Each structure stands twice: as structure tokens, then as C-alpha cells.
Amino acid sequence: MTALPALKLDPPQLRDHADVTRGMEDRHRRVYALLIGHPHGLTREQLAERSGLGDRQARKTVEELRIVAACIPHKTLGCLVIGFDPDQQIYTYAKSRAQADAIMRFHASYARKIIAALDAQEAAARAAFGESESREVQEVLFDGRAVLRAHSPWRA
């Protein structure tokens, strides 16, 4: 008979946020706990160092947590806008509408760049190879263009 490995429970600081990060990896729980536990925010270097992840992996984890934090309420803080606050140069969760706008404006700038690049690539591919049989890129471009034209109070 083969012995089963000993059950390893999450450390308490990770269990505290299990309702939000259920089904995610330990790195998500660590980064979420760091963001919640440091209301004044963390620099890029602090986030990477304290999470035990490399810089890219830490930032990727924050990106993956954005929708989770916005959709699954924290037990006391509610639904959160998390990300990089370019005004303060920190990773944090928004404490005000102005800070939420700054975080979302930063993300919106990346969305615009990605959609513009995809639009240019699609035009180049169409010119070189003709129309695509796949509608996936066209659907993303249609949706992306509509979003970028939509009126939003945080749109720059």
C-alpha cells in the first residue's frame, strides 16, 4: 500500500483570501495578499521581491488578477480595481474613483496599442494574402474598435 503525502494547508495569510482566489495558483494568492496587505501599494521591485516571483511573472499575475478582483468581492473591501497606478508608480488597489480611473487609463492605453497593431497587421495580411476565411480577428477588431469609440469617463 502506498502512503499518501501529508496534507499541506495554505499558510494563514493565503487562506484569508481563498474566497477570491479559489481555483488559482499559489502565486495568485500571494500577489493578491500582498496587494491587499499593502494599502499604500508596492513598487514594481517590491512586488517582485516580496512575491518571490520574477518581475515579468509578478506583473503577469497582477494582470490575471484584475478581472478576478473586479468580479469576486473581497470580504471587507468589495470588488476592487487593481493594477499599476502610473501617478504614484505603484501596484495597488484603488481607494478612490480618481485612482481607479488612473489604473484603468493605464490599461486602456495598452488596449489601444494592441488594437491598433492588430488592425495594421490584419490590413497587411489582407493586402498580401487576400481576405481571411477566419472571422476571429475581424470580430476582435470590430469589438475593439467599438470599445475604443465608446464614451468612457476615463478615456484619454
Secondary structure, DSSP 8 states (H G I E B T S, - for coil): -----------HHHHTTHHHHTTS-HHHHHHHHHHHH-TT-B-HHHHHHHHTS-HHHHHHHHHHHHHHHHHS-BTTTBS--EEEETTTTEEEE-SSHHHHHHHHHHHHHHHHHHHHHHHHHHHHHHHHH---S--HHHHHHHHHHHHHHS--TT--
